[in-house]
């Protein structure tokens, strides 16, 4: 071998060609209950609720009652998706209704916790919109209350059931790449549509409201191996938003590392890529946007390219509710349980505190959004 060839190998300037291989069977489609068909009540019919309802209608689940602060908005959503559903005059009446088994609560985070608590005390299973809570103490109290009442409390972390995230997550759980050494996600897109909307008043819009999906994805892969976070944020030149549209976080793992990059101020050429490296293989998911992703599995045996069906919107939303319904039916814990989500929030809170202080923050040291 020549010196130049040796140097190319040494410095990773080329890679060995690997044969194609068949993609292994990995469960990634939205979970469905076998026979359980509950009646769902929805509290809050604002922006994102239409996505929920479209997913539920596609799955064949019944939404029997609605409440919203604006009755007209509730009536409009019911007419569009579930014409036979009734409109309640107050959310307490919906919780008291004997024909409602599960409550989907899509209210803003800052006013959601008391409604979740009331729903659990009324004997209802709950799917909460994300981010779940703004402090871990409240979250732990609600999780404990659900356990005491024998109820399921889940969080609509719909990204867990987007096709590419679900395939990657479950491939890792099956041990296809061995012990995880690194996780790196880079998302480049235009989040400028939020300028002039209520979202533009969320100081950490990217790390908290948007980034929670990727902190949750990371948590689902590495669990308590995430030790600390160093994060920052920046305004993109020319952006119309008041709050930063760019942010990044470096996460120290026990025996590894991770990074999350959010370029929310990119007007053209979106690209979303995730790399998960393990001791015996790696996974890459990449595409022009979050709805069109190609996944590649590489091991010493070869390269597999599974053909994925579906898109994040609305498979992810159908997956979050389906995960909850299946857990109620089987008596297990949903992957999107509120208890599991508390660790995801601990990562987010550490990132936000790091952004504020410029210091590396231990995961779990910060108990709330405000630090």
C-alpha positions in Angstrom: 0.0 0.0 0.0 1.3 3.4 -0.9 1.8 6.1 1.7 -1.0 8.2 0.1 -3.4 5.3 0.3 -2.4 4.7 3.9 -3.0 8.4 4.7 -6.4 8.3 3.0 -7.4 5.4 5.2 -6.0 6.9 8.3 -7.7 10.2 7.9 -11.1 8.8 6.8 -10.8 10.3 3.3 -12.5 7.3 1.9 -14.7 4.5 3.1 -15.0 0.8 2.2 -17.8 -0.1 -0.1 -20.4 -2.3 1.6 -23.0 -4.6 0.0 -26.7 -3.8 0.1 -28.7 -6.0 2.5 -32.3 -6.4 3.2 -33.8 -4.1 5.8 -34.6 -5.9 9.1 -38.2 -5.9 10.3 -38.6 -3.0 12.7 -42.0 -2.0 14.1 -42.5 1.7 13.4 -46.2 2.2 12.3 -48.5 4.0 14.6 -49.7 1.5 17.3 -53.4 0.6 17.5 -55.5 -0.9 20.2 -56.9 -4.4 19.4 -60.5 -3.9 20.4 -60.6 -0.9 22.8 -62.7 1.9 21.4 -63.1 4.6 24.0 -65.0 7.9 23.7 -62.7 10.9 23.6 -63.4 14.5 24.8 -61.3 17.4 23.6 -60.6 20.4 25.8 -59.2 23.2 23.7 -59.9 23.5 19.9 -57.2 25.9 18.9 -54.5 25.7 16.2 -53.1 22.2 16.5 -56.4 20.5 17.5 -57.4 20.0 13.8 -54.3 17.8 13.3 -55.3 15.7 16.3 -58.9 15.3 15.0 -57.9 14.4 11.5 -55.6 11.7 12.9 -58.4 10.3 15.2 -61.0 10.3 12.4 -58.6 8.4 10.1 -58.0 5.8 12.9 -61.8 5.5 13.4 -61.8 6.8 17.0 -64.8 8.6 18.4 -64.6 12.2 19.7 -67.9 12.6 21.5 -67.6 16.1 23.1 -65.7 19.4 22.8 -65.1 22.4 24.9 -63.3 25.6 24.0 -63.3 29.1 25.5 -64.8 30.3 22.2 -67.9 28.1 21.7 -68.0 29.1 18.1 -64.5 27.6 17.5 -65.6 24.4 19.3 -68.7 24.2 17.1 -66.6 24.7 13.9 -64.2 21.9 14.8 -67.0 19.6 15.7 -68.8 20.4 12.4 -65.7 19.8 10.4 -64.6 16.5 12.0 -67.3 15.0 14.2 -70.7 16.4 13.3 -72.6 14.4 16.0 -70.4 15.5 18.9 -71.8 17.8 21.5 -70.4 21.1 22.7 -70.1 21.6 26.5 -70.5 25.0 28.0 -67.6 24.5 30.5 -64.7 22.1 30.6 -65.8 20.8 34.1 -69.0 19.4 32.5 -67.0 17.5 30.0 -65.0 15.9 32.8 -68.1 15.0 34.7 -69.7 13.3 31.7 -70.0 9.5 32.1 -69.7 8.8 28.4 -66.1 10.3 28.2 -63.2 7.9 28.8 -60.2 9.9 27.7 -59.6 13.6 27.6 -57.3 15.2 25.0 -56.1 18.5 26.5 -54.7 21.0 24.0 -54.8 24.1 26.1 -51.7 26.3 26.4 -49.0 25.0 28.7 -49.3 27.7 31.3 -53.0 26.9 32.0 -53.0 23.2 31.4 -51.9 21.7 34.7 -55.1 22.4 36.7 -57.2 20.9 34.0 -55.1 17.8 33.8 -55.4 17.4 37.6 -59.2 17.8 37.5 -59.4 15.3 34.7 -57.5 12.7 36.6 -59.6 13.3 39.7 -62.7 12.8 37.5 -61.4 9.3 36.6 -60.3 10.2 33.0 -57.2 9.0 31.2 -55.4 12.1 29.8 -53.4 12.9 26.7 -51.7 16.3 27.3 -50.4 18.5 24.5 -46.6 19.1 24.7 -44.7 20.7 26.4 -46.3 18.8 29.3 -45.6 21.2 32.2 -43.3 24.1 33.0 -41.8 22.6 36.2 -40.9 19.1 37.2 -42.5 19.3 40.6 -45.9 19.8 39.1 -45.2 17.1 36.5 -44.2 14.6 39.2 -47.3 15.4 41.3 -49.6 14.8 38.3 -47.8 11.6 37.4 -48.2 10.4 41.0 -51.9 11.3 41.0 -52.4 9.3 37.8 -50.7 6.3 39.4 -52.8 6.6 42.6 -56.0 6.7 40.5 -54.9 3.8 38.2 -55.1 6.1 35.2 -52.8 6.7 32.2 -51.3 10.1 31.7 -49.5 10.6 28.4 -48.0 13.5 26.5 -48.5 14.1 22.8 -44.9 13.8 21.8 -46.0 13.0 18.3 -42.5 13.0 17.0 -41.8 9.6 18.6 -44.2 8.1 16.1 -43.1 9.9 13.0 -42.0 7.2 10.6 -38.3 7.9 10.6 -38.0 8.6 14.4 -40.0 5.5 15.2 -37.9 3.3 12.9 -34.6 4.7 14.3 -35.8 4.5 17.9 -37.0 0.9 17.6 -34.0 -0.2 15.6 -31.8 1.0 18.5 -34.1 -0.7 21.0 -33.6 -4.0 19.1 -29.9 -3.6 19.4 -29.2 -3.3 15.7 -26.4 -0.8 16.1 -25.3 -1.9 19.6 -24.6 0.5 22.4 -25.2 4.1 21.4 -22.1 6.3 21.3 -23.4 9.4 19.6 -26.6 11.1 18.5 -26.5 14.2 16.3 -29.6 16.0 14.8 -29.4 19.1 12.6 -32.6 20.7 11.5 -32.5 23.6 9.0 -35.8 25.2 8.1 -37.8 28.5 8.1 -39.7 29.1 11.4 -40.3 32.7 10.5 -44.1 31.9 10.1 -44.3 32.5 13.8 -43.5 36.2 13.6 -46.4 38.3 14.9 -48.1 35.3 16.4 -48.4 34.4 20.1 -45.4 32.0 19.5 -43.2 35.1 19.0 -43.7 35.8 22.7 -42.1 32.5 23.8 -38.5 33.5 24.7 -37.1 30.0 24.1 -39.4 29.2 21.2 -36.9 27.0 19.5 -35.4 25.1 22.5 -38.7 24.7 24.4 -41.7 24.7 22.1 -40.1 23.2 19.0 -36.9 21.6 20.3 -38.8 19.4 22.8 -39.4 16.9 20.1 -35.6 16.3 19.6 -34.8 16.4 23.3 -37.5 13.8 23.7 -36.1 11.7 20.9 -32.7 11.9 22.4 -34.1 10.9 25.8 -35.9 8.0 24.2 -32.5 6.7 22.9 -30.1 7.3 25.8 -32.3 7.7 28.9 -30.4 8.7 32.0 -27.1 8.5 30.2 -27.5 12.2 29.4 -25.5 14.0 32.1 -25.2 17.7 31.2 -26.1 20.3 28.5 -24.4 23.3 27.1 -26.6 25.4 24.9 -26.9 28.8 23.2 -29.3 30.7 20.9 -29.0 33.5 18.3 -31.1 35.8 16.1 -30.7 35.1 12.4 -29.8 38.2 10.4 -32.9 39.6 8.8 -35.4 37.5 10.8 -38.7 39.2 11.6 -39.2 37.4 14.9 -38.6 39.0 18.2 -37.1 35.8 19.7 -34.1 33.8 18.5 -34.8 31.4 15.7 -31.4 29.6 16.0 -30.3 27.4 18.9 -28.0 24.5 19.6 -27.3 22.2 22.4 -24.3 19.9 23.2 -25.2 17.0 25.5 -22.6 15.1 27.5 -23.5 11.4 27.6 -22.0 8.8 29.9 -19.7 7.2 27.5 -20.7 9.3 24.5 -21.9 12.7 23.2 -24.9 14.3 21.4 -25.8 17.5 19.7 -28.9 19.2 18.5 -28.8 22.1 16.0 -31.8 24.1 15.2 -31.4 26.6 12.3 -34.9 28.0 12.3 -34.0 31.1 10.3 -33.1 29.5 7.0 -35.4 30.8 4.2 -34.4 28.4 1.5 -33.0 24.9 1.2 -34.4 23.1 4.2 -32.6 19.9 5.3 -33.1 17.7 8.3 -30.6 15.0 9.3 -30.1 12.7 12.2 -27.1 10.4 12.8 -27.0 7.8 15.5 -23.7 6.0 16.0 -23.4 2.7 17.9 -20.7 0.2 18.7 -21.7 -2.2 15.9 -23.5 0.1 13.4 -25.0 3.5 12.6 -28.3 4.9 11.5 -28.9 8.0 9.4 -32.2 9.7 8.6 -32.1 12.6 6.2 -34.5 14.5 3.9 -35.6 17.8 2.6 -38.1 18.2 5.4 -39.5 16.2 8.4 -42.2 14.7 6.2 -39.8 13.1 3.7 -37.0 11.2 5.3 -34.8 8.4 4.1 -33.3 6.0 6.7 -30.1 4.0 6.2 -28.7 1.3 8.5 -25.1 0.5 8.2 -23.3 -2.4 9.9 -20.3 -4.6 9.0 -22.7 -6.9 7.1 -23.8 -4.1 4.7 -26.2 -1.2 4.2 -30.0 -1.4 4.5 -32.5 1.1 3.3 -35.9 0.4 4.7 -38.8 1.8 2.7 -41.0 3.8 5.1 -44.7 4.5 4.8 -46.5 7.6 6.1 -45.5 11.0 7.3 -45.0 12.8 10.7 -48.3 14.7 10.1 -50.5 12.7 10.8 -48.9 9.3 11.7 -47.2 10.9 14.6 -50.4 12.2 16.1 -52.2 8.9 15.5 -49.3 7.2 17.1 -49.3 9.2 20.3 -53.0 8.6 20.9 -52.7 5.0 19.7 -49.8 4.4 22.1 -52.0 5.6 25.0 -55.0 3.5 23.9 -52.9 0.4 23.6 -51.4 1.0 27.1 -54.9 1.4 28.6 -56.0 -1.8 26.9 -52.9 -3.9 27.8 -52.1 -2.3 31.2 -48.6 -1.3 30.2 -46.9 2.1 30.1 -47.0 4.1 26.8 -43.8 5.2 25.3 -45.2 8.7 25.5 -46.0 8.5 29.2 -45.8 11.7 31.3 -43.4 9.9 33.6 -40.9 9.3 30.7 -41.5 12.8 29.5 -40.2 14.3 32.7 -36.7 13.3 31.7 -37.1 15.0 28.3 -38.2 18.2 30.1 -35.2 18.0 32.4 -33.0 18.1 29.4 -34.9 21.1 28.0 -34.8 23.0 31.3 -31.0 22.3 31.5 -30.5 23.6 28.0 -32.5 26.8 28.6 -30.6 27.5 31.9 -27.4 27.0 30.0 -28.5 29.4 27.3 -29.2 32.0 30.0 -26.1 31.5 32.0 -23.5 30.4 29.4 -22.6 27.5 31.6 -22.8 23.7 31.3 -25.8 22.5 33.3 -26.3 19.1 34.9 -29.5 17.4 33.8 -31.9 17.4 36.7 -30.3 20.4 38.4 -32.9 22.8 37.0 -36.5 22.0 38.1 -38.5 24.5 36.0 -38.6 26.5 32.8 -37.7 29.7 34.8 -34.7 28.0 36.4 
